[in-house]
Structure formats: C-alpha cells, structure tokens
Amino acid sequence: MRITLLYRDKKTIGVRLERYGVEEREGIRSIPGRKWVPDGKIWTIPYSIAAVESLLEAYRSCKFECDERLKKELP
C-alpha cells in the first residue's frame, strides 16, 4: 500500500492512505493526536518525530511518498 505524507502547517502532517479498509485504518488510529479531515479525505498527525516514527512503525511494509517540502525536512 502507498501512503502519501503532505505538509499541512507547522503543527500537522497530512496522511493519505491508498486504501481505507478496517485493517488499513488500524495503523493510523494507533497514533496519538491523529484526526480525520472529511473535507480533504485525509488524516492528520502531529508534526513531530514521535508521530512520524509511530506512523512508520505502524506501516512498516508500505511505501511512503512525501511532498517536496517534507522531503527536505524529514530524513
């Protein structure tokens, strides 16, 4: 599954999952502070190292893509 990370603002990162089944949502729901944004059909997570590490851990076998701004900021 592909997961796209999008810069939203200084406090949040947008997370777009390729699929939104029950199993796919379990990973994002394990991250403290996550929120569903129905208008954009994306999840947001806090813009923090801990939240990004939790996301990577929850979706170890997935392929991540970042927008240009996050590519520069995230290792």
Secondary structure, DSSP 8 states (H G I E B T S, - for coil): -EEEEEE-SSSEEEEEES--SHHHHHHHHTSTT-EEETTTTEEEEESSHHHHHHHHHHTTTSEEEE-HHHHHH--
